[in-house]
Amino acid sequence: MTGFVDKVERVQRSFVVERKRSRAQIGARRSVPAGPTEEQIQKAVVEWLDRRGVKGMHFFHVANGDIRHKGAAGRLKGMGVKAGEPDIVLLYRGHAYGLELKAPGGTQSPDQEHVERQWEQAGATYAVARGLDYALDTLREWGLLE
């Protein structure tokens, strides 16, 4: 019985320590990102493409960023899913465009930098857009918005 009581006391002490830590965190300030999130930027870009994209263009989102169960991630990797692919892939007149979207101040991961080099070596066009305005300017420059 003594072992059980000691164990309960250790658990209770660790719970109290955790609780104190949590209360301290409650009062701490969180840094709120200035401006829209990457997801908000992407939704706006997709809306622009749906409404103002040139005829004959096809685009889609590469859904690589979600957290998955290890088994599902391994299965998808075996089927060709690769880390670092751009957020939006656009196809127009036989050419591929990759658009990686970032919130203002966002940076590419090493996988994304590697994929950017691969896209460029393959002769495709690739850009990193930090913010909605830059993304729309890039799409206009590529001739993909009316």
N, C-alpha and C positions, 0 to 999 in steps of 0.2 A: 504494500500500500504506500509505503514511503516513496518509492520510485514514481508512482503515479502522481502523488502530491507535488514532488519536485518538478515533474514534467509540466503539470498544470501551472505552477508558479512561473516557470520559464516562459511558457506560452503567454501567460498574462503579462509578464514584464515586457516581452517583445511587442505585444499588442499595445501596451501603454506607450512604448517608445515610438511605434509606428503612428499612433494617434497624435502624439506631440508633434511629430514631424509633419503630419498632415495639417494640423492647425496652423503651424508656422507658414506652411505653403499657402494657406487660404488668404493670409494677409499680404502675401507677396504680389507685386505687380507683374502682370503678364505683358509681354511685348506684343502689341497688336500690329499686324502688318499694315503699312500705309498703302492704301489702294486695293484694287481687286485681287482676288486669289487667282491662281493658275486655272482652276476649274471655271471660275466666272469668265475669265478671258477666253477660254476655249469655247464655252457655250456661246459667247457673243460672236466669235469668229465663225462658228458653225452656222449661226443664224444669218450672218452676212453672206456666207457661201450659199446657203439655201435660197436666199432672196436675190442676191446680186452676182452669183457665180456665172461665168460665161457658159453658154450652151456647149455641150459636148464634153464638159469636164466631169470627172468622177473623183470623189474624195471620200475618205473614211478615217476613222480614229483607230489607232492601234492601242488596244486596251491591255497594256503590259503592266501598268502601275499598281493594280490591286493586290492586296495581300491574299495569298492562297494557301490552302493546305499543302504540305510538302509533297504529298503524292500527286495532287493535281498539278502543281508547279513542275514536277519532274515529267509528268505525262505531256504537258504542253511544250516543255523544252524539247522533248523528243519529237514533237510534231512541228518544230521549227520556230517556236516563239523565242525571240532574242531580246535580251536586255538592252535598253538604250535607244530603241527605235523612236523616230519622231512621233509627236502626238498626232499629227494629221499628215496623211499621205494624199497627194493630189496627182491625178493623171490627166494629161491634156495633150492632144496631138502627138502622141507617141513619146512623151517626155514625163519623167517622174520628178515630183517636187516633194521634199520633206520639210515640214514646218514644226520645229520644236518650240513650244510656248513656255514662257517663264513669267512669273510675276516680276514686277520691277525689282531689280537687285538680285534676282535668282541666278544661280549658276548651274552649269551642266555637270553631270556626274562624269566620272572617268569613262563609263560605258557609253554615255551619250557622245562624248568627244571622239571616242573610237568609231562609233557608228557614223558620225559626221564625216570623218576621213574616208570611211568605206563608201559612203554615198558619193562623195566627190570623186574618188578613184573610179567608181563605176560610171561616171559621166552624168550623174543625176544632179539636180539642184537642191541645195539644203540651206536653211537659214534658222537661226535662233532669234525669236522675237520676244523681247522683254517688254511686255505691255501690249494692250490692244491696238494703240495707234501704230506702233511699229509693225505689228502683225498685218494690219490692213494695208499699210504702205508697201510692205513686202509683197502681198498678194496683188496689189495694183501694179507694182513694178514687174511682176511675173506675167501680167496680162490675164489674170484669172478672175478679176472682178470687173463688172460692167460699169 
